[in-house]
Amino acid sequence: MATGGLRAAENVGIIAPGAKLQKLGDGFKFTEGPAADAQGNVFFTDQPNDRIVKWSTDGTVSDWLKPAGRANGTYFEKNGNLIACADDKNELWSISPDKKMTVLVKDFGGKLLNGPNDLWIRPDGNIYFTDPLYKRPYWQRDPSMQQPGQYVYYLERKTGRVTAVCTDLKQPNGIIGTPDGKTLYVADIGAGKSYAYSIAPNGLLTDKRLFCSLGSDGMTLDAAGNVYLTGKGVTVFSADGKQIEHIDVPASWTANVTFGGKDRKLLFITGSEAIYGLQMRVRGAF
C-alpha cells in the first residue's frame, strides 16, 4: 500500500518511480469536479465559494468563473465547452471558453432534479450524469427529494431528451466511461459499491455487474483501463475489479480525481481544502 512518502521500490506499477504526492494549492473550502482541457490545464470547483478555479500547467492557480452556479462535477466537450453540474438550481450547464452559459437540463418530468453531481461525456457527445440528493444550505427550493429516486440520467444532445437509465441505486455519485464508449462505471456511494454497465447505442444501460465493493465520490480511468475511486484517499482497481494501489491523501475527504498536465500523466486530486498532484507512469484515458 502506497503512502504519502511513496517509496519508489513499491511503485513499479502505475506510479512514476520516486514520485511523491505534491500539494498544488490550498486555501479552498471544498474542492471538487476536476476536468482537464486539451492543453492539460485542470479546472476544478470550490463549491462552497461558488467558483470554478483553473490550475495551469505552469503551476499557477487562479479563479476562472465566479459565481459559477455552485458547480460540482465538470467535464470538457471536444469543442472546448465545459459541462458543469450546476447545483445552485439543480441544472446541467454548458460553459463556453469565453464564459457564456447555456442551460442544457433544467428539470425532468416537469420537476427539478435532486442535484446533478457528476458526469461523463461519451465519444459521440451524449452525456450521462448522476443526480443524488445532498441538501444544500443555499437552496431556495424545498430541500427534500424532487424526483422519485436518486437516478442516473442520459442526455441526448441532438434532441435534448433526458432519460433515466439507472433507477435502482441508493445514491449514485461518481461516474466514468471507457474511451470506446462501451462500458460505464457508476459508484453507488450510499451502498458502498461500484457497478459496471454495458452501454447500448441508444444510451440505455445493460448487463449490470458489481465492479467492486467500494463506493466513490469521483472516478477516473487511466490508459491501461484501471479505475480510480475516491473518498479516503484514492483507491485504484484493475479493469477486472482487483485493487492494485491505494494512495493516501492528507485530507479529511478526497472528493475527485482526473489526469492533467501536458503529458496527461499528472494525477490531479481534489482533497477538501487543497489540491494535490502525483506523477504517474501511466497516462489518463482521455
Backbone as CSV, one residue per row, in Angstrom:
resi,resn,N_x,N_y,N_z,CA_x,CA_y,CA_z,C_x,C_y,C_z
1,MET,0.851,-1.198,0.000,0.000,0.000,0.000,0.878,1.237,0.000
2,ALA,0.642,2.136,-0.944,1.447,3.350,-1.041,1.058,4.323,0.046
3,THR,1.969,5.174,0.422,1.714,6.201,1.424,2.077,7.540,0.850
4,GLY,1.911,8.589,1.688,2.280,9.922,1.239,3.737,10.000,0.832
5,GLY,4.598,9.119,1.433,6.004,9.109,1.106,6.281,8.464,-0.240
6,LEU,5.402,7.520,-0.646,5.501,6.890,-1.960,6.894,6.350,-2.252
7,ARG,7.289,5.314,-1.497,8.616,4.735,-1.680,8.728,4.149,-3.087
8,ALA,9.790,4.521,-3.780,9.942,4.160,-5.182,9.930,2.649,-5.406
9,ALA,10.469,1.897,-4.480,10.548,0.451,-4.656,9.177,-0.192,-4.720
10,GLU,8.201,0.453,-4.113,6.855,-0.108,-4.088,6.052,0.249,-5.343
11,ASN,6.522,1.221,-6.077,5.718,1.781,-7.153,6.238,1.371,-8.526
12,VAL,6.260,0.081,-8.764,6.740,-0.407,-10.046,5.598,-0.522,-11.041
13,GLY,4.389,-0.148,-10.630,3.231,-0.271,-11.496,2.800,1.035,-12.101
14,ILE,1.769,1.645,-11.528,1.161,2.808,-12.163,1.766,4.140,-11.738
15,ILE,2.440,4.185,-10.590,3.030,5.439,-10.107,4.449,5.591,-10.643
16,ALA,4.814,6.806,-11.048,6.155,7.053,-11.583,7.206,6.762,-10.517
17,PRO,8.337,6.194,-10.902,9.387,5.882,-9.939,9.817,7.118,-9.147
18,GLY,9.837,6.989,-7.836,10.284,8.074,-6.972,9.296,9.202,-6.785
19,ALA,8.127,9.092,-7.369,7.155,10.186,-7.292,6.619,10.348,-5.872
20,LYS,6.376,11.591,-5.505,5.790,11.911,-4.206,4.563,12.788,-4.405
21,LEU,3.591,12.609,-3.557,2.390,13.435,-3.607,2.764,14.882,-3.306
22,GLN,2.323,15.803,-4.160,2.640,17.218,-4.005,1.365,18.022,-3.800
23,LYS,1.417,18.987,-2.876,0.298,19.908,-2.731,0.444,20.992,-3.792
24,LEU,-0.584,21.138,-4.633,-0.530,22.098,-5.734,-1.201,23.427,-5.397
25,GLY,-1.977,23.451,-4.330,-2.665,24.677,-3.925,-3.532,24.406,-2.714
26,ASP,-3.813,25.460,-1.954,-4.688,25.299,-0.794,-5.428,26.608,-0.529
27,GLY,-6.146,26.659,0.596,-6.912,27.853,0.924,-8.332,27.819,0.392
28,PHE,-8.775,26.650,-0.063,-10.134,26.496,-0.571,-11.042,26.019,0.567
29,LYS,-12.339,25.959,0.297,-13.263,25.467,1.308,-13.603,24.002,1.084
30,PHE,-13.878,23.614,-0.158,-14.076,22.203,-0.501,-13.918,22.054,-2.004
31,THR,-12.870,21.341,-2.413,-12.557,21.203,-3.831,-13.234,19.968,-4.427
32,GLU,-13.642,20.084,-5.680,-14.401,19.026,-6.348,-14.231,19.141,-7.866
33,GLY,-14.813,18.168,-8.577,-15.078,18.239,-10.007,-13.955,18.617,-10.938
34,PRO,-12.741,18.032,-10.862,-11.676,18.437,-11.775,-11.875,17.898,-13.188
35,ALA,-11.502,18.707,-14.175,-11.540,18.291,-15.581,-10.398,18.979,-16.311
36,ALA,-9.713,18.250,-17.167,-8.570,18.803,-17.895,-8.984,19.231,-19.297
37,ASP,-8.489,20.394,-19.729,-8.751,20.846,-21.094,-7.732,20.231,-22.046
38,ALA,-7.783,20.603,-23.312,-6.926,19.995,-24.328,-5.444,20.251,-24.091
39,GLN,-5.114,21.309,-23.368,-3.723,21.642,-23.083,-3.220,21.004,-21.790
40,GLY,-4.122,20.366,-21.039,-3.727,19.739,-19.785,-3.945,20.593,-18.556
41,ASN,-4.444,21.835,-18.745,-4.826,22.640,-17.595,-6.032,21.996,-16.926
42,VAL,-6.121,22.081,-15.609,-7.219,21.445,-14.892,-8.120,22.502,-14.269
43,PHE,-9.400,22.398,-14.540,-10.408,23.266,-13.955,-11.122,22.462,-12.869
44,PHE,-11.266,23.055,-11.687,-11.934,22.359,-10.598,-12.849,23.334,-9.871
45,THR,-13.735,22.795,-9.062,-14.720,23.633,-8.394,-14.419,23.765,-6.909
46,ASP,-14.777,24.911,-6.370,-14.759,25.175,-4.931,-16.203,25.542,-4.606
47,GLN,-17.027,24.508,-4.441,-18.473,24.705,-4.422,-18.968,25.651,-3.328
48,PRO,-18.510,25.541,-2.079,-19.000,26.466,-1.050,-18.714,27.929,-1.369
49,ASN,-17.625,28.173,-2.108,-17.276,29.534,-2.510,-17.794,29.887,-3.902
50,ASP,-18.579,28.985,-4.496,-19.270,29.237,-5.764,-18.318,29.711,-6.862
51,ARG,-17.271,28.933,-7.103,-16.308,29.330,-8.127,-15.711,28.110,-8.824
52,ILE,-15.312,28.326,-10.067,-14.511,27.357,-10.809,-13.100,27.935,-10.894
53,VAL,-12.130,27.136,-10.513,-10.737,27.569,-10.417,-9.914,26.837,-11.470
54,LYS,-8.911,27.525,-12.006,-8.040,26.935,-13.026,-6.641,26.715,-12.476
55,TRP,-6.188,25.465,-12.541,-4.778,25.156,-12.293,-4.116,25.034,-13.660
56,SER,-3.131,25.876,-13.914,-2.453,25.856,-15.210,-1.232,24.952,-15.173
57,THR,-0.833,24.475,-16.336,0.303,23.558,-16.396,1.610,24.211,-15.939
58,ASP,1.625,25.549,-15.858,2.818,26.222,-15.328,2.781,26.310,-13.801
59,GLY,1.740,25.743,-13.194,1.653,25.696,-11.738,0.866,26.820,-11.102
60,THR,0.406,27.777,-11.885,-0.359,28.879,-11.314,-1.816,28.466,-11.094
61,VAL,-2.432,29.059,-10.094,-3.824,28.786,-9.750,-4.580,30.105,-9.729
62,SER,-5.721,30.165,-10.419,-6.474,31.408,-10.488,-7.961,31.130,-10.649
63,ASP,-8.789,32.044,-10.159,-10.229,31.919,-10.368,-10.532,32.042,-11.858
64,TRP,-11.401,31.176,-12.351,-11.808,31.231,-13.754,-13.231,31.750,-13.896
65,LEU,-14.130,31.333,-13.017,-15.520,31.776,-13.091,-16.112,31.871,-11.684
66,LYS,-16.675,33.034,-11.381,-17.300,33.264,-10.080,-18.311,34.398,-10.223
67,PRO,-19.591,34.149,-9.904,-20.185,32.894,-9.436,-20.247,31.856,-10.545
68,ALA,-20.486,30.608,-10.143,-20.403,29.506,-11.099,-21.553,28.517,-10.940
69,GLY,-22.700,28.996,-10.479,-23.865,28.132,-10.363,-23.714,27.032,-9.332
70,ARG,-22.798,27.236,-8.385,-22.478,26.209,-7.390,-22.065,24.911,-8.087
71,ALA,-21.219,25.063,-9.099,-20.799,23.913,-9.897,-20.128,22.848,-9.040
72,ASN,-20.393,21.601,-9.404,-19.808,20.455,-8.725,-18.965,19.689,-9.743
73,GLY,-19.461,18.566,-10.261,-18.713,17.824,-11.265,-18.656,18.556,-12.596
74,THR,-17.538,18.404,-13.320,-17.361,19.038,-14.626,-16.711,18.049,-15.601
75,TYR,-16.824,18.363,-16.893,-16.198,17.536,-17.935,-16.130,18.372,-19.209
76,PHE,-15.013,18.292,-19.926,-14.850,19.072,-21.154,-15.390,18.344,-22.379
77,GLU,-16.117,19.090,-23.209,-16.502,18.601,-24.524,-15.331,18.790,-25.483
78,LYS,-15.399,18.106,-26.615,-14.332,18.217,-27.609,-14.213,19.624,-28.169
79,ASN,-15.314,20.382,-28.169,-15.279,21.743,-28.699,-14.755,22.763,-27.697
80,GLY,-14.363,22.307,-26.517,-13.794,23.204,-25.517,-14.780,23.741,-24.504
81,ASN,-16.069,23.452,-24.683,-17.047,23.868,-23.682,-16.923,22.999,-22.439
82,LEU,-17.104,23.623,-21.289,-17.052,22.910,-20.015,-18.483,22.612,-19.578
83,ILE,-18.813,21.331,-19.450,-20.129,20.941,-18.971,-20.045,20.831,-17.452
84,ALA,-20.999,21.451,-16.765,-20.943,21.514,-15.302,-22.271,21.124,-14.680
85,CYS,-22.190,20.368,-13.613,-23.354,20.078,-12.781,-23.567,21.293,-11.880
86,ALA,-24.504,22.142,-12.266,-24.733,23.413,-11.571,-25.779,23.203,-10.476
87,ASP,-25.314,23.034,-9.266,-26.157,22.601,-8.160,-27.012,23.714,-7.561
88,ASP,-26.741,24.966,-7.907,-27.496,26.078,-7.326,-28.984,25.939,-7.623
89,LYS,-29.303,25.668,-8.903,-30.699,25.481,-9.298,-30.927,24.093,-9.890
90,ASN,-29.985,23.174,-9.569,-30.127,21.768,-9.963,-30.223,21.597,-11.471
91,GLU,-29.261,22.208,-12.171,-29.248,22.199,-13.632,-27.950,21.599,-14.165
92,LEU,-27.944,21.338,-15.465,-26.726,20.967,-16.171,-26.407,22.100,-17.130
93,TRP,-25.177,22.632,-17.032,-24.774,23.797,-17.820,-23.715,23.428,-18.845
94,SER,-23.674,24.218,-19.932,-22.544,24.250,-20.842,-21.935,25.647,-20.744
95,ILE,-20.636,25.710,-20.470,-19.937,26.990,-20.325,-18.883,27.081,-21.425
96,SER,-19.004,28.073,-22.286,-18.075,28.224,-23.403,-16.736,28.780,-22.904
97,PRO,-15.674,28.675,-23.716,-14.377,29.220,-23.309,-14.422,30.709,-22.968
98,ASP,-15.378,31.452,-23.577,-15.499,32.873,-23.222,-16.533,33.086,-22.115
99,LYS,-16.856,31.982,-21.420,-17.652,32.000,-20.186,-19.129,32.335,-20.381
100,LYS,-19.649,32.037,-21.561,-21.081,32.179,-21.779,-21.764,30.877,-21.370
101,MET,-22.832,30.991,-20.598,-23.502,29.838,-20.017,-24.800,29.512,-20.745
102,THR,-25.008,28.219,-21.016,-26.248,27.717,-21.594,-26.774,26.596,-20.708
103,VAL,-28.068,26.648,-20.354,-28.662,25.571,-19.565,-29.043,24.422,-20.490
104,LEU,-28.484,23.248,-20.243,-28.786,22.061,-21.049,-29.957,21.278,-20.464
105,VAL,-30.006,21.174,-19.150,-31.084,20.451,-18.467,-31.516,21.270,-17.262
106,LYS,-32.815,21.547,-17.157,-33.313,22.315,-16.011,-34.301,21.536,-15.156
107,ASP,-34.799,20.412,-15.697,-35.735,19.600,-14.925,-35.875,18.234,-15.581
108,PHE,-36.674,17.381,-14.971,-37.005,16.087,-15.548,-38.443,15.767,-15.179
109,GLY,-39.264,15.533,-16.187,-40.668,15.269,-15.935,-41.392,16.448,-15.318
110,GLY,-40.909,17.666,-15.607,-41.537,18.863,-15.075,-41.173,19.178,-13.637
111,LYS,-40.256,18.399,-13.054,-39.824,18.633,-11.673,-38.319,18.883,-11.646
112,LEU,-37.872,19.659,-10.669,-36.445,19.890,-10.506,-35.714,18.578,-10.283
113,LEU,-34.458,18.544,-10.671,-33.597,17.423,-10.321,-33.212,17.525,-8.850
114,ASN,-32.727,16.424,-8.283,-32.310,16.440,-6.881,-31.074,17.313,-6.685
115,GLY,-30.133,17.190,-7.620,-28.880,17.928,-7.545,-27.822,17.239,-8.380
116,PRO,-27.742,17.523,-9.701,-26.730,16.883,-10.548,-25.348,16.981,-9.913
117,ASN,-24.619,15.873,-9.930,-23.390,15.789,-9.138,-22.145,15.514,-9.965
118,ASP,-22.206,14.518,-10.824,-21.026,14.149,-11.611,-21.494,13.704,-12.993
119,LEU,-20.585,13.767,-13.978,-20.977,13.436,-15.342,-19.834,12.859,-16.137
120,TRP,-20.208,12.207,-17.229,-19.242,11.715,-18.213,-19.846,11.904,-19.596
121,ILE,-19.002,12.344,-20.538,-19.440,12.541,-21.925,-18.898,11.394,-22.768
122,ARG,-19.796,10.636,-23.377,-19.334,9.515,-24.183,-18.824,10.040,-25.530
123,PRO,-18.124,9.203,-26.313,-17.447,9.683,-27.513,-18.326,10.417,-28.516
124,ASP,-19.621,10.079,-28.577,-20.499,10.749,-29.546,-21.066,12.067,-29.024
125,GLY,-20.649,12.482,-27.819,-21.065,13.766,-27.270,-22.266,13.717,-26.349
126,ASN,-22.941,12.585,-26.271,-24.060,12.452,-25.353,-23.557,12.269,-23.923
127,ILE,-24.398,12.598,-22.962,-23.936,12.765,-21.583,-24.692,11.867,-20.610
128,TYR,-23.948,11.255,-19.690,-24.517,10.579,-18.528,-24.214,11.427,-17.291
129,PHE,-25.201,11.576,-16.417,-24.927,12.297,-15.171,-25.709,11.696,-14.011
130,THR,-25.130,11.832,-12.823,-25.761,11.311,-11.613,-26.529,12.420,-10.909
131,ASP,-27.565,12.016,-10.164,-28.445,13.001,-9.525,-28.813,12.574,-8.095
132,PRO,-27.818,12.512,-7.208,-28.115,12.177,-5.815,-28.692,13.383,-5.079
133,LEU,-29.153,13.153,-3.875,-29.658,14.248,-3.050,-28.687,14.529,-1.913
134,TYR,-28.105,15.722,-1.923,-27.317,16.242,-0.802,-27.898,17.616,-0.480
135,LYS,-28.544,17.755,0.633,-29.227,19.010,0.955,-28.219,20.144,1.093
136,ARG,-28.488,21.247,0.390,-27.573,22.390,0.364,-28.164,23.575,1.128
137,PRO,-27.356,24.272,1.897,-27.878,25.411,2.660,-28.262,26.602,1.794
138,TYR,-27.765,26.653,0.563,-28.040,27.795,-0.314,-29.284,27.600,-1.186
139,TRP,-29.904,26.432,-1.145,-31.095,26.222,-1.959,-32.249,27.106,-1.527
140,GLN,-32.961,27.648,-2.501,-34.185,28.401,-2.246,-35.405,27.486,-2.342
141,ARG,-35.225,26.272,-2.798,-36.289,25.302,-3.020,-36.524,24.459,-1.777
142,ASP,-37.571,23.650,-1.852,-37.807,22.602,-0.862,-36.608,21.652,-0.912
143,PRO,-35.904,21.433,0.202,-34.683,20.613,0.165,-34.934,19.107,0.113
144,SER,-36.180,18.689,0.075,-36.463,17.261,0.044,-36.270,16.706,-1.361
145,MET,-36.390,15.388,-1.504,-36.228,14.714,-2.786,-37.221,15.260,-3.805
146,GLN,-36.716,15.650,-4.967,-37.567,16.206,-6.013,-38.053,15.141,-6.993
147,GLN,-37.217,14.145,-7.219,-37.547,13.052,-8.133,-37.961,11.810,-7.334
148,PRO,-38.547,10.807,-7.987,-38.955,9.600,-7.261,-37.799,8.848,-6.618
149,GLY,-36.597,9.070,-7.129,-35.421,8.406,-6.583,-34.159,9.125,-7.002
150,GLN,-33.015,8.562,-6.641,-31.718,9.128,-6.993,-31.195,8.315,-8.178
151,TYR,-31.235,8.929,-9.353,-31.059,8.202,-10.603,-29.789,8.612,-11.356
152,VAL,-29.489,7.833,-12.374,-28.505,8.201,-13.393,-29.294,8.535,-14.654
153,TYR,-28.948,9.655,-15.286,-29.673,10.122,-16.472,-28.763,10.146,-17.700
154,TYR,-29.417,10.061,-18.850,-28.732,10.127,-20.142,-29.320,11.287,-20.938
155,LEU,-28.458,12.194,-21.373,-28.874,13.349,-22.169,-28.418,13.159,-23.608
156,GLU,-29.379,13.111,-24.514,-29.083,13.070,-25.950,-28.967,14.513,-26.434
157,ARG,-27.772,14.897,-26.843,-27.512,16.304,-27.141,-28.320,16.825,-28.329
158,LYS,-28.502,16.001,-29.354,-29.174,16.482,-30.560,-30.622,16.887,-30.287
159,THR,-31.308,16.087,-29.496,-32.726,16.317,-29.227,-32.993,16.992,-27.892
160,GLY,-32.013,16.947,-26.978,-32.222,17.469,-25.631,-33.022,16.530,-24.748
161,ARG,-33.294,15.341,-25.258,-34.093,14.382,-24.489,-33.289,13.796,-23.332
162,VAL,-33.907,13.748,-22.157,-33.280,13.183,-20.969,-34.022,11.905,-20.586
163,THR,-33.276,10.836,-20.324,-33.856,9.553,-19.963,-33.221,9.050,-18.676
164,ALA,-34.020,8.558,-17.752,-33.495,7.904,-16.545,-33.075,6.491,-16.943
165,VAL,-31.781,6.220,-16.879,-31.271,4.937,-17.369,-30.843,3.993,-16.250
166,CYS,-30.809,4.496,-15.036,-30.455,3.658,-13.889,-31.254,4.167,-12.697
167,THR,-32.196,3.349,-12.219,-33.132,3.807,-11.191,-33.112,2.933,-9.930
168,ASP,-32.161,1.998,-9.837,-32.186,1.051,-8.715,-31.016,1.200,-7.750
169,LEU,-30.298,2.326,-7.824,-29.193,2.547,-6.906,-29.648,3.388,-5.709
170,LYS,-28.906,3.280,-4.622,-29.261,4.020,-3.414,-28.871,5.487,-3.527
171,GLN,-27.629,5.750,-3.932,-27.140,7.124,-4.042,-25.973,7.183,-5.036
172,PRO,-26.286,7.205,-6.344,-25.217,7.249,-7.342,-24.458,8.561,-7.266
173,ASN,-23.140,8.485,-7.441,-22.322,9.694,-7.326,-21.273,9.727,-8.432
174,GLY,-20.102,9.137,-8.217,-19.060,9.153,-9.225,-19.446,8.365,-10.465
175,ILE,-18.982,8.835,-11.626,-19.325,8.174,-12.884,-18.209,8.402,-13.900
176,ILE,-17.906,7.371,-14.683,-16.907,7.486,-15.745,-17.142,6.352,-16.738
177,GLY,-16.804,6.589,-17.995,-16.953,5.563,-19.020,-15.649,5.327,-19.741
178,THR,-15.588,4.252,-20.480,-14.372,3.903,-21.212,-14.287,4.677,-22.525
179,PRO,-13.077,4.913,-23.032,-12.908,5.703,-24.256,-13.624,5.135,-25.476
180,ASP,-13.860,3.815,-25.497,-14.574,3.237,-26.634,-16.089,3.380,-26.516
181,GLY,-16.549,3.942,-25.404,-17.969,4.184,-25.225,-18.790,2.940,-24.953
182,LYS,-18.141,1.836,-24.573,-18.860,0.575,-24.403,-19.189,0.232,-22.953
183,THR,-18.448,0.797,-21.998,-18.645,0.455,-20.589,-18.781,1.711,-19.754
184,LEU,-19.748,1.718,-18.840,-19.953,2.820,-17.912,-19.788,2.307,-16.490
185,TYR,-18.989,3.038,-15.695,-18.837,2.734,-14.278,-19.625,3.769,-13.476
186,VAL,-20.397,3.285,-12.510,-21.168,4.164,-11.638,-20.918,3.756,-10.190
187,ALA,-20.562,4.716,-9.358,-20.346,4.450,-7.937,-21.624,4.733,-7.163
188,ASP,-22.098,3.741,-6.434,-23.235,3.919,-5.527,-22.650,4.173,-4.148
189,ILE,-22.378,5.443,-3.858,-21.700,5.780,-2.613,-22.572,5.460,-1.404
190,GLY,-23.885,5.528,-1.585,-24.789,5.222,-0.488,-24.772,3.762,-0.088
191,ALA,-24.503,2.883,-1.046,-24.467,1.451,-0.783,-23.046,0.921,-0.603
192,GLY,-22.039,1.784,-0.835,-20.655,1.350,-0.704,-20.231,0.356,-1.770
193,LYS,-20.748,0.526,-2.991,-20.416,-0.375,-4.088,-20.278,0.428,-5.391
194,SER,-19.554,-0.151,-6.337,-19.472,0.433,-7.675,-19.823,-0.643,-8.696
195,TYR,-20.503,-0.212,-9.755,-21.011,-1.140,-10.754,-20.486,-0.785,-12.135
196,ALA,-20.451,-1.797,-13.003,-20.124,-1.597,-14.411,-21.338,-1.984,-15.237
197,TYR,-21.552,-1.251,-16.331,-22.678,-1.493,-17.228,-22.173,-1.517,-18.665
198,SER,-22.878,-2.254,-19.498,-22.648,-2.174,-20.938,-23.539,-1.062,-21.486
199,ILE,-22.991,-0.282,-22.404,-23.712,0.862,-22.975,-24.271,0.495,-24.339
200,ALA,-25.574,0.630,-24.486,-26.219,0.391,-25.782,-26.133,1.655,-26.628
201,PRO,-26.168,1.528,-27.947,-26.100,2.705,-28.820,-27.159,3.760,-28.515
202,ASN,-28.341,3.325,-28.062,-29.415,4.284,-27.758,-29.282,4.920,-26.383
203,GLY,-28.187,4.613,-25.677,-27.928,5.219,-24.387,-28.334,4.390,-23.197
204,LEU,-29.152,3.374,-23.405,-29.601,2.550,-22.288,-28.450,1.708,-21.744
205,LEU,-28.557,1.323,-20.481,-27.528,0.535,-19.812,-28.011,-0.892,-19.621
206,THR,-27.135,-1.845,-19.902,-27.479,-3.261,-19.754,-26.368,-3.983,-19.007
207,ASP,-26.608,-5.240,-18.680,-25.589,-6.120,-18.104,-24.949,-5.503,-16.854
208,LYS,-25.777,-5.068,-15.920,-25.266,-4.525,-14.658,-24.482,-5.599,-13.910
209,ARG,-23.275,-5.238,-13.446,-22.457,-6.178,-12.690,-21.674,-5.438,-11.612
210,LEU,-21.475,-6.085,-10.484,-20.696,-5.481,-9.408,-19.243,-5.377,-9.842
211,PHE,-18.703,-4.167,-9.798,-17.301,-3.970,-10.147,-16.414,-4.146,-8.924
212,CYS,-16.785,-3.474,-7.827,-16.038,-3.624,-6.582,-16.914,-3.211,-5.410
213,SER,-16.564,-3.682,-4.229,-17.332,-3.370,-3.027,-16.776,-2.123,-2.352
214,LEU,-16.784,-1.047,-3.099,-16.349,0.254,-2.599,-17.094,1.325,-3.374
215,GLY,-17.706,2.249,-2.661,-18.341,3.380,-3.317,-17.313,4.450,-3.613
216,SER,-17.749,5.548,-4.215,-16.796,6.594,-4.567,-17.513,7.913,-4.803
217,ASP,-16.809,8.994,-4.507,-17.320,10.330,-4.783,-17.057,10.701,-6.231
218,GLY,-15.818,10.526,-6.669,-15.456,10.806,-8.058,-14.716,9.627,-8.648
219,MET,-14.570,9.605,-9.973,-13.903,8.484,-10.642,-13.145,8.970,-11.870
220,THR,-12.085,8.234,-12.210,-11.425,8.450,-13.494,-10.801,7.143,-13.953
221,LEU,-10.261,7.152,-15.165,-9.640,5.981,-15.779,-8.262,6.347,-16.308
222,ASP,-7.341,5.378,-16.298,-6.078,5.610,-16.993,-6.079,4.830,-18.306
223,ALA,-5.043,5.026,-19.097,-4.986,4.431,-20.431,-4.861,2.911,-20.400
224,ALA,-4.499,2.347,-19.248,-4.407,0.893,-19.100,-5.741,0.284,-18.681
225,GLY,-6.756,1.126,-18.499,-8.072,0.626,-18.123,-8.311,0.534,-16.632
226,ASN,-7.363,1.003,-15.827,-7.550,0.990,-14.379,-8.539,2.078,-13.952
227,VAL,-9.312,1.787,-12.916,-10.360,2.674,-12.437,-9.946,3.262,-11.088
228,TYR,-10.048,4.588,-10.962,-9.626,5.302,-9.761,-10.853,5.770,-9.000
229,LEU,-10.951,5.372,-7.723,-12.064,5.744,-6.868,-11.564,6.634,-5.742
230,THR,-12.446,7.494,-5.245,-12.038,8.453,-4.220,-12.909,8.354,-2.973
231,GLY,-12.453,9.003,-1.933,-13.130,9.028,-0.635,-12.067,9.209,0.423
232,LYS,-11.573,8.106,0.958,-10.415,8.120,1.847,-9.182,7.869,0.993
233,GLY,-8.606,8.933,0.483,-7.520,8.785,-0.464,-8.040,8.335,-1.820
234,VAL,-7.149,7.769,-2.636,-7.504,7.269,-3.969,-7.192,5.775,-4.016
235,THR,-8.187,4.995,-4.356,-8.013,3.545,-4.460,-8.165,3.154,-5.922
236,VAL,-7.219,2.365,-6.408,-7.165,2.037,-7.829,-7.443,0.549,-8.033
237,PHE,-8.326,0.270,-8.981,-8.690,-1.099,-9.326,-8.357,-1.369,-10.782
238,SER,-7.921,-2.601,-11.066,-7.731,-3.012,-12.456,-9.090,-3.179,-13.109
239,ALA,-9.108,-3.347,-14.411,-10.368,-3.452,-15.141,-11.197,-4.660,-14.712
240,ASP,-10.558,-5.659,-14.101,-11.299,-6.825,-13.629,-11.716,-6.703,-12.164
241,GLY,-11.594,-5.487,-11.598,-12.112,-5.227,-10.264,-11.200,-5.598,-9.112
242,LYS,-9.903,-5.805,-9.374,-8.949,-6.129,-8.304,-8.193,-4.869,-7.881
243,GLN,-8.103,-4.640,-6.560,-7.371,-3.468,-6.093,-5.884,-3.637,-6.377
244,ILE,-5.294,-2.615,-7.002,-3.871,-2.690,-7.325,-3.053,-1.595,-6.648
245,GLU,-3.713,-0.588,-6.083,-2.973,0.523,-5.461,-3.889,1.311,-4.540
246,HIS,-3.304,1.930,-3.534,-4.003,2.916,-2.715,-3.053,4.077,-2.477
247,ILE,-3.545,5.269,-2.684,-2.744,6.486,-2.500,-3.331,7.266,-1.338
248,ASP,-2.586,7.393,-0.272,-3.036,8.181,0.870,-2.972,9.664,0.521
249,VAL,-3.983,10.393,0.922,-4.045,11.837,0.707,-4.306,12.495,2.063
250,PRO,-3.491,13.476,2.471,-3.656,14.094,3.791,-4.802,15.098,3.822
251,ALA,-6.005,14.591,3.638,-7.202,15.427,3.641,-8.319,14.641,4.308
252,SER,-9.275,15.344,4.876,-10.384,14.662,5.532,-11.248,13.902,4.536
253,TRP,-11.266,14.369,3.278,-12.048,13.698,2.243,-11.427,13.967,0.886
254,THR,-11.230,12.931,0.109,-10.746,13.058,-1.257,-11.957,12.968,-2.171
255,ALA,-12.367,14.089,-2.723,-13.641,14.142,-3.438,-13.555,13.637,-4.874
256,ASN,-12.468,13.968,-5.580,-12.467,13.644,-7.003,-11.052,13.593,-7.550
257,VAL,-10.928,13.152,-8.788,-9.613,12.901,-9.363,-9.724,12.906,-10.883
258,THR,-8.653,13.359,-11.544,-8.573,13.286,-13.005,-7.108,13.280,-13.400
259,PHE,-6.839,13.120,-14.690,-5.469,13.220,-15.194,-5.312,14.542,-15.927
260,GLY,-4.212,15.254,-15.635,-3.929,16.519,-16.288,-2.449,16.640,-16.602
261,GLY,-2.006,17.881,-16.815,-0.629,18.114,-17.208,-0.455,17.956,-18.704
262,LYS,0.625,18.480,-19.224,0.851,18.459,-20.673,0.929,17.053,-21.236
263,ASP,1.438,16.110,-20.445,1.564,14.734,-20.924,0.461,13.833,-20.400
264,ARG,-0.512,14.408,-19.679,-1.631,13.654,-19.098,-1.159,12.562,-18.136
265,LYS,-0.019,12.801,-17.492,0.482,11.838,-16.511,0.445,12.375,-15.085
266,LEU,-0.163,13.530,-14.903,-0.319,14.072,-13.556,-1.682,13.649,-13.024
267,LEU,-1.671,12.861,-11.964,-2.926,12.521,-11.296,-3.293,13.715,-10.415
268,PHE,-4.371,14.391,-10.786,-4.800,15.612,-10.114,-5.915,15.235,-9.140
269,ILE,-5.721,15.561,-7.867,-6.611,15.109,-6.801,-7.183,16.301,-6.047
270,THR,-8.509,16.329,-5.899,-9.134,17.358,-5.063,-9.369,16.768,-3.682
271,GLY,-8.761,17.392,-2.678,-8.847,16.888,-1.311,-9.246,17.977,-0.344
272,SER,-10.529,18.131,-0.119,-11.065,19.084,0.865,-10.586,20.505,0.588
273,GLU,-9.723,21.054,1.448,-9.316,22.456,1.317,-8.137,22.649,0.365
274,ALA,-7.667,21.578,-0.262,-6.455,21.674,-1.085,-6.591,20.853,-2.366
275,ILE,-5.599,21.005,-3.235,-5.465,20.180,-4.439,-4.079,19.561,-4.431
276,TYR,-3.970,18.349,-4.974,-2.726,17.602,-4.937,-2.428,17.029,-6.320
277,GLY,-1.160,16.709,-6.536,-0.750,16.090,-7.778,0.253,14.975,-7.523
278,LEU,0.181,13.932,-8.341,1.113,12.804,-8.255,1.472,12.376,-9.658
279,GLN,2.774,12.340,-9.942,3.217,11.923,-11.267,3.048,10.416,-11.411
280,MET,2.472,10.020,-12.531,2.173,8.620,-12.768,3.005,8.055,-13.908
281,ARG,3.155,6.738,-13.899,3.801,6.060,-15.014,2.836,5.956,-16.196
282,VAL,1.558,5.862,-15.880,0.524,5.702,-16.902,-0.110,7.057,-17.243
283,ARG,-0.666,7.150,-18.413,-1.414,8.348,-18.828,-2.892,8.183,-18.513
284,GLY,-3.572,9.313,-18.508,-5.010,9.250,-18.367,-5.641,8.677,-19.625
285,ALA,-6.858,8.168,-19.494,-7.526,7.539,-20.637,-8.028,8.567,-21.637
286,PHE,-8.170,9.833,-21.219,-8.772,10.825,-22.096,-7.829,11.988,-22.367
